[in-house]
Amino acid sequence: MVANSLLKLPIDKAALGRALFAVAGISRIHIIGCGRSGTTMLHLALACFRNVTLSTSETSVQYPYLRERLSLTLRLFSVSGRKHYVTKRNSGWTKPDRIDDLIEWTRLENIGIINLVRDPRDVMLSRHAGAARPDLPYISQKRWYDSILATDKVFDSLKDHPRKLTLRYEDLILKPLESQSQIEAAFGVLPNPNALPIDKVKDNFERLRLQYDARELPALNGLRNMDAETVLHWRKSGDAPSFETMTPDMLDRLKRFCEEHGYDRI
């Protein structure tokens, strides 16, 4: 009778999932940042590190769920050394309840957070091949602003959290080895001896015979290596976006963002 009663007790699936990862020595890294900032490229690029498993698509911070954690634990348990599971934020991550979840789960699981930023002029001019209107910029001024405010709240709430890093897209592309070293230092990841440097994304997927989710490819315009031509595209094209319709609060945050991250003044 006691056994039957125990079987009927509610199971804390989240706690059990954390315990499974702890037993298997799997730590987590989660990527945040505004759309069109290079988060998909960075997500795939982290395959250059040893014992890294990538989520197959965008996810909430609660992922992987218990079933997936059990499968990963069984598959990776015998792998020597520290293991890392990498996820990337989904499109709804800036909603208040999702931000609260991100902060709570980061603390509970000691999740490493990578915040990727990019010159907002390139972000707001960038197009998405998988969008309903691929001929138009994909990120609105309001969507950019909401993403920055969400990141502000996350980093303000996690001031004492040691496992976090802000990377500039431009540095990731133009200074890949330096960016790779920053990631190694922040999260304890090690280079995969069989992989090329972090900027050789397509080459590494082919070299390591890795699979990828085809749904991610429209965001990248195809699986490819990092390309310096994507940096400061707005300046090269002479097509800087107009910010005249921004509210004073949005424009103030935009200017401070550019100052914080070393971008030309708006």
WOGI-V825662 format. One record per residue. SS is DSSP state (H for helix, E for strand, - for the rest). PHI is phi as a letter, one per 20 degrees, with the letter a starting at -180 (NA if undefined). NEAR is the number of other ideal C-beta (glycine too) atoms within 8 Angstrom. Layout:
[[SS PHI NEAR] [SS PHI NEAR]]
This chain:
[[- NA 4] [H f 5] [H f 6] [H f 7] [H f 8] [H f 7] [H f 6] [- e 5] [- f 6] [- f 3] [- d 5] [- e 6] [H f 8] [H f 9] [H f 7] [H f 10] [H f 12] [H f 10] [H f 8] [H f 12] [H f 15] [H f 8] [H f 8] [H e 11] [- m 8] [E d 12] [E e 13] [E d 13] [E c 15] [E c 15] [E d 14] [E c 14] [- q 14] [- f 12] [- g 11] [- m 11] [- e 11] [- o 12] [H f 13] [H f 10] [H f 11] [H f 13] [H g 13] [H f 14] [H f 13] [H f 14] [H f 14] [H f 13] [E e 14] [- f 9] [- l 11] [E d 13] [E d 10] [E d 9] [- f 13] [- e 5] [- b 7] [- f 7] [E b 11] [- f 8] [- f 14] [- f 7] [- f 9] [- e 10] [- e 9] [H g 10] [H f 6] [H f 9] [H f 12] [H f 9] [H f 8] [H f 14] [H f 13] [H f 7] [H f 6] [H d 12] [- g 8] [- e 4] [- f 7] [- f 3] [- n 8] [- f 8] [E d 13] [E c 14] [E d 14] [E d 14] [E c 13] [E c 12] [E g 13] [- e 8] [- f 5] [- e 6] [- f 13] [- e 9] [- f 7] [H g 5] [H f 6] [H f 12] [H f 13] [H f 8] [H f 11] [H g 14] [H f 12] [H f 8] [H f 11] [H f 15] [H f 9] [H f 8] [H d 9] [- l 9] [- f 11] [E f 13] [E d 15] [E d 16] [E d 13] [E d 16] [E d 12] [- b 14] [- g 12] [H f 11] [H f 10] [H f 15] [H f 14] [H e 12] [H d 13] [- f 11] [E d 10] [- c 11] [- f 8] [- e 7] [- f 9] [- f 3] [- c 5] [- f 9] [- e 4] [- d 7] [E g 9] [- e 9] [- d 11] [- f 7] [H g 10] [H f 7] [H f 10] [H f 13] [H g 12] [H f 9] [H f 12] [H f 11] [H f 10] [H f 12] [H f 11] [H g 8] [H f 10] [H f 15] [H f 11] [H f 7] [H f 7] [- d 12] [- g 6] [- e 4] [- f 9] [- f 4] [- e 9] [E b 12] [E b 11] [E d 10] [E d 14] [E e 11] [H g 14] [H f 10] [H f 10] [H g 18] [H f 14] [H e 8] [- c 8] [H f 12] [H f 8] [H f 8] [H f 12] [H f 12] [H f 8] [H f 10] [H f 15] [H g 12] [H f 6] [H f 10] [H c 12] [- m 6] [- e 11] [- d 10] [E f 9] [- f 11] [- f 5] [- e 5] [- d 13] [- e 7] [- g 9] [- g 13] [- f 10] [- e 12] [H f 15] [H f 9] [H f 9] [H f 14] [H f 13] [H f 7] [H f 9] [- e 10] [- l 5] [- e 7] [- e 2] [- b 10] [- e 6] [H f 5] [H f 7] [H f 12] [H f 10] [H g 9] [H f 9] [H d 11] [- l 7] [- n 5] [- f 9] [- b 9] [- f 8] [- f 13] [- c 7] [H f 7] [H f 6] [H e 8] [- e 10] [- l 8] [H f 11] [H f 12] [H f 8] [H f 7] [H e 7] [- m 5] [- c 6] [- f 8] [- f 9] [- e 5] [- d 9] [- f 4] [- e 5] [- f 10] [- f 5] [H g 6] [H f 6] [H f 11] [H f 11] [H f 8] [H f 11] [H f 13] [H f 10] [H f 8] [H f 12] [H f 14] [H f 9] [H f 6] [H d 9] [- m 6] [- e 9] [- g 5] [- f 6] [- f 7]]
